[in-house]
Amino acid sequence: MEQRILGKTGFEVSALGFGGGPVGFLATDRQQVAEILNPLLDQGVNLIDTAAGYFGSEEAIGEAVGHRRDDYVLVSKCGQAFKDIDGEAWSAQAIGQTIDRSLERLKTDHIDVMLLHSCDLETLKEGEALGSLIAARGAGKVRFIGYSGDNEAAVYAAGLDDVAVIETSVNICDQANVDAALPEAQRNNVGVLAKRPIANAAWKDASEQQGIYIDYARTYSERLAKMGITPADLGFSGTVGEAWSEIALRFTLSMPGLTTAIVGTTRPSNIKCNLEIAAKGILPEKIVVELRSAFRSAENDAAEPWLAQT
């Protein structure tokens, strides 16, 4: 597995990471989570991403691989309000208690990277939320801090001295952050984690889409149709689904300044496929240019800019 440096953290992390959203939201059996994560760690995937808001995810990950804590870089997110947590969303009280709860759930004494979970730009600029993460870093509960979000907020966060990592949407159907957030992150040596790197399988028919991310998939499917490009146009053969899966993941991994593509799944077969794709490396520059051009052309024909989905 290719290893990349996660910005100013200095961590060496795998180009492919595991996203813990689906195993939480879909209430995946804990034994199944262990059967997914342990082989991933064995094969060199050493970045695990979760969040306090991915209900059940932190607990499942802690139970599955808490005993292997030295084998992976752990990323989580906080800031939202919860029924069992005191304080309003983005308050110091809520963030502090959420971090403590995450440490317990994840069976660890520190979290490598803690991100604010998609607060708006105004909240980010107010400073209380970010200040709470800085305090947690000072207390040794987290090692590095950052922001998960998109568009103007992601650009702003990537320019802050205390931000070491951003997590943001980057894929064939979501390229706004490629032009804005990624260059700012590169200028400031900020690590970048890509969420939704395979565009929620935008090539699937609407009747095949299901689960918690269906609204994102709908927008991506509409965009891909308007881009008017096919795997065959890019020199890929085989089934449409297999070809697009490879194109999408390798496109995201090809973006300058990007560290890790976070892929979430509950199916071991999907993980095997993603590992095989990642092993092929980045796309040839010609194909990247064609996909970038198709996106820009379709966006120019649209009534409004195609902002990143938050």
C-alpha positions as CSV (number, residue, x, y, z in Angstrom):
1,M,0.0,0.0,0.0
2,E,1.4,3.4,-1.0
3,Q,2.2,5.6,2.0
4,R,1.9,9.4,2.0
5,I,2.8,12.1,4.5
6,L,-0.2,13.6,6.2
7,G,0.9,17.2,6.0
8,K,2.4,18.8,9.1
9,T,1.4,15.9,11.3
10,G,4.3,13.9,9.8
11,F,2.3,10.7,10.0
12,E,3.0,8.2,7.2
13,V,-0.5,7.0,6.1
14,S,-1.9,4.8,3.5
15,A,-3.3,6.4,0.3
16,L,-6.5,4.4,1.0
17,G,-8.2,4.8,4.3
18,F,-11.2,3.3,6.0
19,G,-14.3,5.4,6.6
20,G,-16.3,4.4,9.6
21,G,-19.6,6.0,8.7
22,P,-21.4,3.0,7.1
23,V,-20.5,0.5,9.9
24,G,-22.1,2.9,12.4
25,F,-25.2,4.1,10.6
26,L,-26.0,0.6,9.3
27,A,-25.5,-1.0,12.7
28,T,-23.0,-3.5,11.3
29,D,-22.4,-6.6,13.5
30,R,-19.3,-6.0,15.7
31,Q,-17.7,-9.3,14.6
32,Q,-18.1,-8.2,10.9
33,V,-16.4,-4.9,11.7
34,A,-13.4,-6.8,13.2
35,E,-13.3,-9.1,10.1
36,I,-13.1,-6.0,7.9
37,L,-10.6,-3.9,9.9
38,N,-8.1,-6.4,11.0
39,P,-7.3,-7.7,7.4
40,L,-7.1,-4.0,6.3
41,L,-4.5,-3.3,8.9
42,D,-2.6,-6.4,8.0
43,Q,-2.5,-5.2,4.3
44,G,-1.1,-1.8,5.2
45,V,-4.3,0.4,5.4
46,N,-3.4,2.4,8.5
47,L,-5.8,5.3,8.6
48,I,-9.2,4.9,10.2
49,D,-11.7,7.7,10.1
50,T,-14.8,7.9,12.3
51,A,-16.9,10.5,14.1
52,A,-18.9,11.0,17.2
53,G,-21.9,11.5,14.9
54,Y,-21.5,8.2,13.2
55,F,-23.7,6.5,15.8
56,G,-22.1,3.2,16.9
57,S,-19.0,3.6,14.7
58,E,-16.6,4.7,17.4
59,E,-17.7,1.8,19.7
60,A,-17.4,-0.8,16.9
61,I,-13.9,0.4,15.9
62,G,-12.7,0.5,19.5
63,E,-13.9,-3.1,20.1
64,A,-12.6,-4.4,16.8
65,V,-9.0,-2.9,16.8
66,G,-8.5,-1.0,20.1
67,H,-6.0,-3.7,21.0
68,R,-4.0,-2.7,17.9
69,R,-3.9,1.0,18.6
70,D,-0.2,1.4,17.5
71,D,-1.1,0.0,14.1
72,Y,-3.1,2.9,12.8
73,V,-3.6,6.7,12.7
74,L,-7.0,7.4,14.3
75,V,-9.2,10.3,13.0
76,S,-12.5,11.3,14.6
77,K,-14.8,14.3,14.5
78,C,-16.8,16.3,17.0
79,G,-18.7,19.5,17.6
80,Q,-22.3,18.6,17.2
81,A,-24.8,18.4,20.0
82,F,-25.9,15.1,21.5
83,K,-28.6,14.1,24.0
84,D,-26.1,12.6,26.4
85,I,-23.7,15.5,26.1
86,D,-24.1,18.9,27.9
87,G,-23.8,22.2,26.0
88,E,-24.9,23.5,22.6
89,A,-23.3,22.5,19.3
90,W,-19.8,23.9,18.8
91,S,-19.5,25.0,22.4
92,A,-16.4,24.3,24.5
93,Q,-18.5,22.2,26.9
94,A,-20.0,20.0,24.2
95,I,-16.7,19.5,22.4
96,G,-14.8,18.7,25.6
97,Q,-17.3,16.1,26.8
98,T,-17.5,14.6,23.3
99,I,-13.8,14.1,23.1
100,D,-13.7,12.4,26.5
101,R,-16.5,10.1,25.4
102,S,-14.7,9.3,22.1
103,L,-11.6,8.3,24.0
104,E,-13.6,5.9,26.0
105,R,-15.5,4.5,23.1
106,L,-12.4,4.1,21.0
107,K,-10.4,2.5,23.8
108,T,-7.5,4.8,23.6
109,D,-5.8,7.6,25.6
110,H,-5.4,9.9,22.6
111,I,-6.9,10.6,19.2
112,D,-4.3,11.3,16.5
113,V,-6.4,13.8,14.6
114,M,-9.7,15.4,15.8
115,L,-11.7,17.4,13.3
116,L,-14.5,19.9,13.8
117,H,-17.4,18.1,12.0
118,S,-18.7,20.4,9.3
119,C,-19.5,23.6,11.2
120,D,-20.2,26.6,9.0
121,L,-17.7,29.3,8.2
122,E,-19.1,31.8,10.7
123,T,-18.8,29.3,13.6
124,L,-15.2,28.5,12.5
125,K,-14.3,32.2,12.5
126,E,-15.8,32.8,16.0
127,G,-13.1,30.6,17.4
128,E,-14.7,28.9,20.4
129,A,-15.0,25.5,18.6
130,L,-11.4,25.6,17.3
131,G,-10.2,26.8,20.7
132,S,-11.7,23.8,22.4
133,L,-9.7,21.5,20.1
134,I,-6.6,23.5,20.8
135,A,-7.2,23.0,24.6
136,A,-7.7,19.3,24.1
137,R,-4.4,19.2,22.2
138,G,-2.7,20.9,25.0
139,A,-4.1,18.4,27.4
140,G,-2.7,15.5,25.3
141,K,-6.1,14.1,24.4
142,V,-5.6,14.8,20.7
143,R,-2.3,15.1,18.9
144,F,-3.4,17.2,15.9
145,I,-6.5,19.2,15.0
146,G,-8.4,20.2,11.9
147,Y,-11.7,20.6,10.1
148,S,-14.1,18.5,8.1
149,G,-16.1,20.4,5.5
150,D,-16.2,22.0,2.1
151,N,-16.0,25.1,0.0
152,E,-15.2,28.5,1.6
153,A,-15.0,27.0,5.1
154,A,-12.5,24.3,4.0
155,V,-10.3,27.0,2.3
156,Y,-10.4,29.2,5.4
157,A,-9.5,26.2,7.7
158,A,-6.6,25.2,5.5
159,G,-5.1,28.6,6.0
160,L,-5.1,28.5,9.8
161,D,-1.9,27.8,11.7
162,D,-3.4,25.4,14.1
163,V,-5.1,23.2,11.4
164,A,-3.0,20.2,10.5
165,V,-5.6,18.3,8.5
166,I,-8.8,18.9,6.5
167,E,-11.3,16.4,5.3
168,T,-13.3,17.5,2.3
169,S,-15.2,16.2,-0.7
170,V,-13.1,15.3,-3.7
171,N,-14.3,13.1,-6.6
172,I,-15.1,13.0,-10.3
173,C,-18.4,14.7,-9.7
174,D,-17.2,17.0,-6.9
175,Q,-14.2,19.1,-8.0
176,A,-14.7,22.5,-6.5
177,N,-12.3,21.7,-3.6
178,V,-9.7,20.6,-6.1
179,D,-9.5,24.2,-7.4
180,A,-9.8,26.0,-4.0
181,A,-9.2,23.9,-0.9
182,L,-6.4,21.6,-2.1
183,P,-4.1,24.4,-3.3
184,E,-4.5,26.3,0.0
185,A,-3.8,23.0,1.9
186,Q,-0.6,22.5,-0.2
187,R,0.6,26.0,0.5
188,N,0.3,25.4,4.3
189,N,1.4,21.8,4.4
190,V,-2.0,20.7,5.6
191,G,-2.9,17.0,5.1
192,V,-6.0,16.3,3.0
193,L,-8.4,13.4,3.5
194,A,-10.9,12.9,0.7
195,K,-14.5,12.0,1.7
196,R,-16.8,10.4,-0.9
197,P,-13.9,9.6,-3.2
198,I,-16.0,7.3,-5.5
199,A,-18.8,9.8,-5.8
200,N,-21.3,7.4,-4.1
201,A,-21.3,5.2,-7.2
202,A,-22.9,8.0,-9.3
203,W,-23.0,5.7,-12.3
204,K,-25.6,3.4,-10.7
205,D,-29.3,3.8,-11.7
206,A,-31.4,5.6,-9.1
207,S,-33.2,2.4,-8.3
208,E,-30.0,0.8,-7.2
209,Q,-29.0,3.5,-4.8
210,Q,-29.8,3.0,-1.2
211,G,-28.7,3.8,2.3
212,I,-27.8,7.0,4.2
213,Y,-26.0,8.7,1.3
214,I,-28.8,8.5,-1.3
215,D,-29.2,12.3,-1.5
216,Y,-25.5,12.8,-2.3
217,A,-25.7,10.0,-4.9
218,R,-28.6,11.7,-6.6
219,T,-26.7,14.9,-7.1
220,Y,-23.6,13.1,-8.3
221,S,-25.6,11.0,-10.7
222,E,-27.1,14.1,-12.2
223,R,-23.7,15.7,-12.6
224,L,-22.1,12.6,-14.2
225,A,-24.9,12.4,-16.7
226,K,-24.4,16.1,-17.7
227,M,-20.6,15.5,-18.0
228,G,-21.4,13.2,-20.9
229,I,-18.4,11.0,-20.6
230,T,-18.1,7.2,-20.5
231,P,-15.4,4.8,-19.4
232,A,-15.0,3.8,-23.1
233,D,-14.2,7.5,-23.9
234,L,-11.4,7.2,-21.4
235,G,-10.0,3.9,-22.8
236,F,-11.5,1.6,-20.2
237,S,-13.3,-1.7,-21.0
238,G,-15.2,-4.2,-18.9
239,T,-18.5,-3.6,-17.1
240,V,-19.6,0.0,-16.6
241,G,-19.6,-0.4,-12.8
242,E,-16.1,-1.9,-12.6
243,A,-14.7,0.6,-14.9
244,W,-16.2,3.6,-13.2
245,S,-15.1,2.3,-9.8
246,E,-11.5,2.2,-10.9
247,I,-11.7,5.6,-12.7
248,A,-13.3,7.3,-9.8
249,L,-11.0,6.1,-7.0
250,R,-7.8,6.6,-9.1
251,F,-9.0,10.1,-10.1
252,T,-9.3,11.1,-6.5
253,L,-5.9,9.6,-5.6
254,S,-4.4,11.6,-8.5
255,M,-5.3,15.0,-7.2
256,P,-2.3,17.2,-6.2
257,G,-2.1,17.7,-2.5
258,L,-4.4,14.9,-1.5
259,T,-3.1,12.5,1.1
260,T,-5.7,9.7,1.6
261,A,-9.0,8.7,0.1
262,I,-11.5,7.6,2.8
263,V,-13.7,4.7,1.6
264,G,-16.5,3.4,3.8
265,T,-18.1,0.0,3.3
266,T,-19.6,-2.9,5.2
267,R,-18.6,-5.5,2.6
268,P,-15.2,-7.2,2.6
269,S,-15.6,-7.8,-1.1
270,N,-15.7,-4.0,-1.7
271,I,-12.6,-3.6,0.3
272,K,-10.7,-6.2,-1.7
273,C,-11.7,-4.4,-4.9
274,N,-10.6,-1.0,-3.6
275,L,-7.2,-2.4,-2.5
276,E,-6.7,-3.8,-6.0
277,I,-7.6,-0.5,-7.6
278,A,-5.4,1.6,-5.3
279,A,-2.5,-0.6,-6.1
280,K,-2.7,0.5,-9.7
281,G,-1.7,4.0,-8.7
282,I,-2.9,7.4,-10.1
283,L,-4.5,7.8,-13.5
284,P,-2.5,8.9,-16.5
285,E,-2.5,12.7,-16.8
286,K,-4.4,12.6,-20.1
287,I,-7.4,10.9,-18.4
288,V,-7.3,13.3,-15.5
289,V,-7.4,16.3,-17.9
290,E,-10.4,14.8,-19.8
291,L,-12.4,14.3,-16.5
292,R,-11.5,17.8,-15.3
293,S,-12.5,19.3,-18.7
294,A,-15.8,17.4,-18.7
295,F,-16.7,18.6,-15.3
296,R,-15.8,22.3,-16.1
297,S,-17.8,22.1,-19.4
298,A,-20.9,20.7,-17.7
299,E,-20.6,23.2,-14.8
300,N,-20.4,26.1,-17.3
301,D,-23.6,24.9,-18.9
302,A,-25.4,24.7,-15.6
303,A,-27.4,27.6,-14.1
304,E,-25.1,27.8,-11.0
305,P,-21.7,26.7,-9.8
306,W,-21.3,23.1,-8.8
307,L,-20.2,23.7,-5.2
308,A,-18.9,20.7,-3.2
309,Q,-21.6,18.8,-1.3
310,T,-21.3,19.4,2.4
